[in-house]
Amino acid sequence: MLALKNTSSVFIVCLKVLLRAKKFTFFFLFLVLCPLYIIINYLFLILDNLFFHRYRKQKIKKPIFIMGFNRSGTTFFHHLLSRSQQFTTSTTWNFIVPSILLRKLIWVIRPFLKFFKFDKLERKKRGHRVGLDDIEEDEMLFFLHRLDSLWLSNHLIPWMKFDRKYKPFTQTLYIDSEQNNANNYNSIVFLKDFWKRQSYLNNEKQILSKSNPFIFRINTIKKVFPDAKIIFIVRDPAETIASFFSMQERMKFGNKLNTQELKLYRAEAYQEIINWYKETEKAKDSLNENDYLVLKYEELISSLYASVEKTFEFINDDMSNEFKEMVSKKSSLKYRKKHQNKTIDDFGFTKKQIKDDFDFVYDEYFS
């Protein structure tokens, strides 16, 4: 078993899991393309220090993190706040090509892909649209360039989640622990270096980040960004579980699982979701009460303007008149559900089971 957590060790485990799952085509594509992509990007990130060295002087002050379990409204809220034009956010293209120099050299690729309609990597009807110019969550940076990401086992290589031999490695890959502290620290510093580039290109606006799995790295985040402001969004676990598993089935790699694999995946993912909610409560206990804000999903739906107003008060900033007007109009619109999800019963769970397993959540927020 590989005890060391770094990009190389994760890459090796990915290959071994793909072989054990007999995904041979995927194995060879991953074997060739993944290291080539990572190496090219790292070389150009180094060259940025020669051609755009001024980015290194950027200070990352009071970055704002939006966190919550998947399907809790975090993406919606992230996109909404970004429309204020008061923050630095990042798009899928930024994460795919983090180097400023490389972006400038291959700029023609974006309009080319858009012209031929190849700029949409995932369709909205699957549950989460991913386009090159869409604002995306910062977990993508780790997923693409360091591999120490929960997205690996959630979407790209779901067999990692229940592979008997490598499951322990996968479960501790992205979590703050004595064994993983060095790698997590390097990853968050890598994120900080990326943010410096983004800030340099966006007139030093405050960073607005959304990455749900960051909850598992909260101690490292506070070490690197001691002045961070964190917004937790909490939704009824029964709703998030049904929505998450429905989306996972629709995603490109999740829907490649057979019936038995899906059963194994859901068993592991369900326990992971419990831990996710527990980590949020642990984080609240460890943080200064002035450094975090909790919003409930129901608040975003029923009182959107008040939620946004509360958020700006929390980060000690003012909304522009244009943004106030936009939020006011949006909050007056009736909420319409975009996707028809399956129910928890369809995935083999009962309401009683979820109520019992997530009693700490229901007691805190939904009693």
C-alpha positions as CSV (number, residue, x, y, z in Angstrom):
1,M,0.0,0.0,0.0
2,L,1.2,3.5,-0.8
3,A,1.3,5.5,2.4
4,L,2.8,8.7,0.9
5,K,0.2,11.1,-0.5
6,N,1.4,13.1,-3.5
7,T,0.6,13.4,-7.2
8,S,2.8,10.5,-8.2
9,S,1.4,8.1,-5.7
10,V,-2.2,9.1,-6.6
11,F,-1.5,8.6,-10.3
12,I,-0.1,5.1,-9.6
13,V,-3.2,4.1,-7.5
14,C,-5.5,5.4,-10.2
15,L,-3.8,3.2,-12.8
16,K,-3.9,0.1,-10.5
17,V,-7.6,0.7,-9.7
18,L,-8.4,1.0,-13.4
19,L,-6.6,-2.3,-14.1
20,R,-8.3,-4.1,-11.3
21,A,-11.7,-2.8,-12.7
22,K,-10.6,-3.9,-16.2
23,K,-11.1,-0.5,-17.7
24,F,-8.2,-1.0,-20.1
25,T,-9.0,1.8,-22.6
26,F,-9.4,4.3,-19.9
27,F,-6.1,3.0,-18.3
28,F,-4.0,3.7,-21.4
29,L,-5.6,7.1,-22.0
30,F,-5.0,8.1,-18.4
31,L,-1.4,6.6,-18.5
32,V,-0.4,8.8,-21.5
33,L,-2.5,11.9,-21.3
34,C,-2.5,12.7,-17.5
35,P,1.3,13.0,-16.9
36,L,1.8,14.8,-20.3
37,Y,-0.9,17.4,-19.4
38,I,0.4,18.0,-15.8
39,I,4.1,18.3,-16.9
40,I,3.3,20.8,-19.7
41,N,1.3,23.0,-17.3
42,Y,3.9,22.9,-14.6
43,L,6.6,24.0,-17.1
44,F,4.5,27.0,-18.1
45,L,3.7,27.8,-14.5
46,I,7.5,28.1,-14.0
47,L,7.8,30.3,-17.0
48,D,5.2,32.6,-15.6
49,N,7.8,33.6,-13.0
50,L,10.0,34.9,-15.9
51,F,7.4,36.6,-18.1
52,F,4.8,37.7,-15.5
53,H,6.8,37.8,-12.3
54,R,4.8,40.8,-10.9
55,Y,1.9,38.4,-10.1
56,R,3.9,37.1,-7.2
57,K,3.6,40.4,-5.4
58,Q,-0.2,40.0,-5.1
59,K,-1.6,39.7,-1.6
60,I,-4.5,37.3,-0.9
61,K,-6.5,39.0,1.8
62,K,-9.7,37.7,3.4
63,P,-10.6,35.1,0.7
64,I,-14.2,34.0,0.8
65,F,-14.9,30.3,0.8
66,I,-18.4,28.9,0.1
67,M,-18.8,25.3,1.3
68,G,-21.5,22.7,1.8
69,F,-22.3,19.3,0.6
70,N,-23.0,18.9,-3.1
71,R,-26.4,19.9,-4.3
72,S,-26.9,22.3,-1.4
73,G,-27.2,25.5,-3.5
74,T,-23.5,26.3,-3.3
75,T,-23.0,26.6,-7.0
76,F,-26.1,28.8,-7.4
77,F,-24.9,31.1,-4.6
78,H,-21.4,31.3,-5.9
79,H,-22.6,32.2,-9.4
80,L,-25.0,34.8,-8.0
81,L,-22.4,36.6,-5.9
82,S,-19.9,36.6,-8.8
83,R,-22.4,38.6,-10.8
84,S,-21.8,41.5,-8.5
85,Q,-18.4,42.0,-10.3
86,Q,-16.8,42.7,-6.9
87,F,-14.8,39.5,-6.7
88,T,-12.2,37.4,-8.4
89,T,-13.5,34.1,-9.5
90,S,-12.2,31.5,-11.9
91,T,-13.6,29.7,-14.9
92,T,-13.1,26.2,-16.2
93,W,-10.7,27.5,-18.7
94,N,-8.6,29.2,-16.0
95,F,-8.3,25.9,-14.1
96,I,-7.5,23.9,-17.3
97,V,-4.8,26.4,-18.2
98,P,-3.6,28.1,-15.0
99,S,-0.5,29.6,-16.6
100,I,-0.9,33.2,-17.8
101,L,1.7,32.6,-20.5
102,L,0.2,29.5,-21.8
103,R,-3.3,31.1,-21.9
104,K,-1.9,33.8,-24.1
105,L,-0.1,31.4,-26.4
106,I,-3.1,29.2,-27.1
107,W,-5.9,31.9,-26.8
108,V,-7.2,30.9,-30.3
109,I,-8.3,27.5,-29.0
110,R,-11.2,29.0,-27.0
111,P,-13.1,30.8,-29.9
112,F,-12.3,27.7,-32.1
113,L,-14.0,25.4,-29.6
114,K,-16.9,27.7,-29.0
115,F,-17.5,28.1,-32.8
116,F,-17.7,24.3,-33.2
117,K,-19.7,24.0,-29.9
118,F,-17.0,21.9,-28.2
119,D,-16.8,24.3,-25.2
120,K,-19.4,22.5,-23.1
121,L,-17.8,19.7,-21.2
122,E,-20.9,18.6,-19.3
123,R,-24.5,19.5,-20.1
124,K,-26.9,21.2,-17.7
125,K,-29.5,18.5,-17.9
126,R,-27.1,16.1,-16.3
127,G,-27.3,18.3,-13.2
128,H,-24.3,20.6,-13.4
129,R,-23.2,22.4,-16.6
130,V,-19.5,22.6,-17.2
131,G,-18.4,25.1,-19.9
132,L,-15.0,26.6,-20.6
133,D,-16.2,30.1,-19.8
134,D,-18.4,29.1,-16.9
135,I,-17.4,29.9,-13.3
136,E,-16.3,26.7,-11.7
137,E,-15.3,25.5,-8.2
138,D,-11.7,25.6,-7.1
139,E,-11.6,21.8,-6.5
140,M,-11.0,21.5,-10.2
141,L,-7.5,22.9,-9.8
142,F,-6.5,20.0,-7.6
143,F,-8.4,17.5,-9.7
144,L,-6.6,18.5,-12.9
145,H,-3.1,19.3,-11.6
146,R,-2.4,17.5,-8.4
147,L,-5.0,14.6,-8.4
148,D,-5.6,14.8,-4.6
149,S,-9.2,15.5,-5.1
150,L,-12.5,14.0,-4.0
151,W,-13.7,14.4,-7.6
152,L,-11.5,11.5,-8.6
153,S,-13.6,8.9,-6.8
154,N,-16.9,10.8,-7.1
155,H,-16.8,11.2,-10.8
156,L,-13.7,10.3,-12.9
157,I,-12.7,7.0,-11.4
158,P,-15.6,6.0,-9.1
159,W,-14.1,2.4,-8.8
160,M,-11.6,4.0,-6.4
161,K,-14.3,4.5,-3.8
162,F,-15.1,0.8,-3.3
163,D,-11.9,-1.0,-4.5
164,R,-11.1,-3.2,-1.5
165,K,-7.3,-2.8,-1.7
166,Y,-7.1,0.9,-2.4
167,K,-10.2,2.2,-0.6
168,P,-8.2,3.2,2.6
169,F,-5.9,5.3,0.4
170,T,-8.7,7.0,-1.4
171,Q,-10.6,7.7,1.8
172,T,-7.7,9.7,3.3
173,L,-6.4,11.3,0.2
174,Y,-7.8,14.8,0.6
175,I,-8.4,14.9,4.4
176,D,-6.3,16.8,6.9
177,S,-4.4,14.3,9.0
178,E,-0.9,13.8,10.3
179,Q,-0.1,11.5,7.4
180,N,-1.5,13.9,4.8
181,N,-0.6,17.3,6.3
182,A,2.4,18.0,4.0
183,N,0.6,17.2,0.8
184,N,-2.5,19.2,1.8
185,Y,-0.3,22.2,2.7
186,N,1.5,22.0,-0.7
187,S,-1.9,21.8,-2.4
188,I,-3.3,24.9,-0.7
189,V,-0.1,26.8,-1.4
190,F,-0.5,25.7,-5.0
191,L,-4.0,27.2,-4.9
192,K,-2.7,30.4,-3.3
193,D,-0.2,30.7,-6.2
194,F,-3.0,30.2,-8.7
195,W,-5.1,32.9,-6.9
196,K,-2.2,35.3,-7.1
197,R,-2.3,35.0,-10.9
198,Q,-6.1,35.4,-10.9
199,S,-5.9,38.5,-8.7
200,Y,-3.2,40.0,-10.9
201,L,-5.5,39.6,-13.9
202,N,-8.6,40.9,-12.0
203,N,-7.4,44.2,-10.5
204,E,-6.7,42.7,-7.1
205,K,-10.4,42.0,-6.3
206,Q,-11.2,39.9,-3.3
207,I,-11.1,36.1,-4.0
208,L,-14.5,34.4,-4.0
209,S,-14.1,30.6,-4.0
210,K,-16.5,27.7,-4.0
211,S,-15.3,24.2,-3.3
212,N,-17.4,21.9,-1.3
213,P,-14.6,19.3,-0.5
214,F,-12.5,22.0,1.0
215,I,-14.3,21.3,4.3
216,F,-11.9,18.3,4.7
217,R,-8.9,20.6,4.5
218,I,-10.2,23.3,6.8
219,N,-7.2,23.2,9.2
220,T,-4.8,23.7,6.3
221,I,-6.8,26.4,4.8
222,K,-6.8,28.4,8.1
223,K,-3.1,27.8,8.3
224,V,-2.4,29.3,4.8
225,F,-5.3,31.8,5.0
226,P,-5.8,32.8,8.6
227,D,-8.1,35.7,7.7
228,A,-10.4,33.5,5.5
229,K,-14.2,34.1,5.6
230,I,-16.2,30.9,5.3
231,I,-19.9,30.6,4.2
232,F,-21.5,27.2,5.0
233,I,-24.7,26.3,3.2
234,V,-26.7,23.5,4.8
235,R,-29.5,21.5,3.2
236,D,-31.7,18.7,4.4
237,P,-29.6,15.5,4.0
238,A,-32.5,13.5,2.5
239,E,-32.8,16.1,-0.3
240,T,-29.0,16.4,-1.0
241,I,-28.6,12.6,-1.0
242,A,-31.3,12.0,-3.6
243,S,-30.1,14.9,-5.7
244,F,-26.4,13.9,-5.5
245,F,-27.0,10.2,-6.5
246,S,-29.3,11.3,-9.3
247,M,-26.7,13.6,-10.7
248,Q,-24.0,11.0,-10.2
249,E,-25.9,8.5,-12.4
250,R,-26.1,11.1,-15.1
251,M,-22.5,12.1,-15.1
252,K,-20.2,10.7,-17.8
253,F,-18.2,8.3,-15.6
254,G,-20.7,7.6,-12.9
255,N,-23.2,6.1,-15.3
256,K,-20.6,3.6,-16.5
257,L,-21.0,1.6,-13.2
258,N,-23.0,-1.6,-13.4
259,T,-25.7,-2.5,-10.9
260,Q,-23.4,-4.1,-8.3
261,E,-20.8,-1.4,-8.6
262,L,-23.5,1.3,-8.1
263,K,-24.5,-0.5,-4.9
264,L,-21.0,-0.6,-3.6
265,Y,-20.4,3.0,-4.6
266,R,-23.5,4.3,-2.8
267,A,-22.7,2.5,0.4
268,E,-19.3,4.2,0.5
269,A,-20.6,7.5,-0.7
270,Y,-23.3,7.5,1.9
271,Q,-20.8,7.2,4.8
272,E,-18.8,9.9,3.2
273,I,-21.8,12.2,3.2
274,I,-22.3,11.6,6.9
275,N,-18.6,12.5,7.5
276,W,-19.1,15.6,5.3
277,Y,-21.8,17.0,7.5
278,K,-19.9,16.1,10.6
279,E,-16.8,17.9,9.3
280,T,-18.9,21.0,8.9
281,E,-20.0,20.9,12.5
282,K,-16.4,20.2,13.7
283,A,-15.2,23.2,11.6
284,K,-17.7,25.5,13.3
285,D,-16.4,24.4,16.7
286,S,-12.8,25.2,15.7
287,L,-13.4,28.5,14.0
288,N,-13.9,31.9,15.5
289,E,-17.6,32.8,15.3
290,N,-16.8,36.0,13.3
291,D,-15.1,33.9,10.6
292,Y,-18.0,31.9,9.4
293,L,-21.7,32.3,8.4
294,V,-24.3,29.5,8.1
295,L,-27.1,29.8,5.5
296,K,-29.8,27.2,5.0
297,Y,-30.8,26.1,1.5
298,E,-34.4,27.0,2.4
299,E,-33.2,30.6,3.1
300,L,-31.8,30.9,-0.4
301,I,-35.0,29.7,-1.9
302,S,-37.5,31.7,0.3
303,S,-35.4,34.8,1.3
304,L,-32.7,35.2,-1.3
305,Y,-32.3,39.0,-1.0
306,A,-32.0,38.7,2.8
307,S,-29.4,35.9,2.4
308,V,-27.3,38.0,0.1
309,E,-27.6,41.0,2.4
310,K,-26.5,38.9,5.3
311,T,-23.5,37.7,3.3
312,F,-22.3,41.2,2.5
313,E,-22.7,42.2,6.1
314,F,-20.6,39.2,7.1
315,I,-17.7,40.0,4.7
316,N,-18.0,43.7,5.7
317,D,-18.7,45.0,2.2
318,D,-21.5,46.9,0.4
319,M,-23.5,45.8,-2.6
320,S,-23.6,48.0,-5.6
321,N,-26.9,49.5,-6.5
322,E,-26.9,47.5,-9.8
323,F,-26.3,44.3,-7.9
324,K,-29.0,45.1,-5.4
325,E,-31.5,45.6,-8.2
326,M,-30.5,42.4,-9.9
327,V,-30.8,40.4,-6.7
328,S,-34.1,42.0,-5.9
329,K,-35.5,41.0,-9.3
330,K,-34.2,37.5,-8.9
331,S,-35.6,37.0,-5.5
332,S,-39.1,38.0,-6.7
333,L,-39.1,35.2,-9.2
334,K,-40.8,31.9,-8.2
335,Y,-38.3,29.1,-7.7
336,R,-38.6,26.3,-10.3
337,K,-36.9,23.0,-9.9
338,K,-34.7,22.3,-13.0
339,H,-34.2,18.6,-12.5
340,Q,-36.5,15.7,-11.7
341,N,-34.5,13.6,-9.2
342,K,-35.1,10.1,-8.0
343,T,-36.1,9.7,-4.3
344,I,-34.0,8.2,-1.5
345,D,-36.2,5.1,-1.7
346,D,-34.9,4.6,-5.2
347,F,-31.4,4.4,-3.9
348,G,-32.2,1.9,-1.1
349,F,-32.4,4.4,1.8
350,T,-35.3,5.1,4.1
351,K,-36.3,8.4,5.8
352,K,-35.9,6.8,9.2
353,Q,-32.3,5.7,8.4
354,I,-31.4,9.1,7.2
355,K,-33.0,10.8,10.2
356,D,-31.1,8.5,12.6
357,D,-27.7,8.8,10.8
358,F,-28.0,12.6,10.4
359,D,-29.7,13.3,13.8
360,F,-27.0,15.8,14.6
361,V,-27.9,17.8,11.5
362,Y,-31.7,17.7,12.0
363,D,-31.3,18.7,15.7
364,E,-29.1,21.6,14.8
365,Y,-31.0,23.0,11.8
366,F,-34.3,21.4,11.2
367,S,-35.9,20.6,14.6
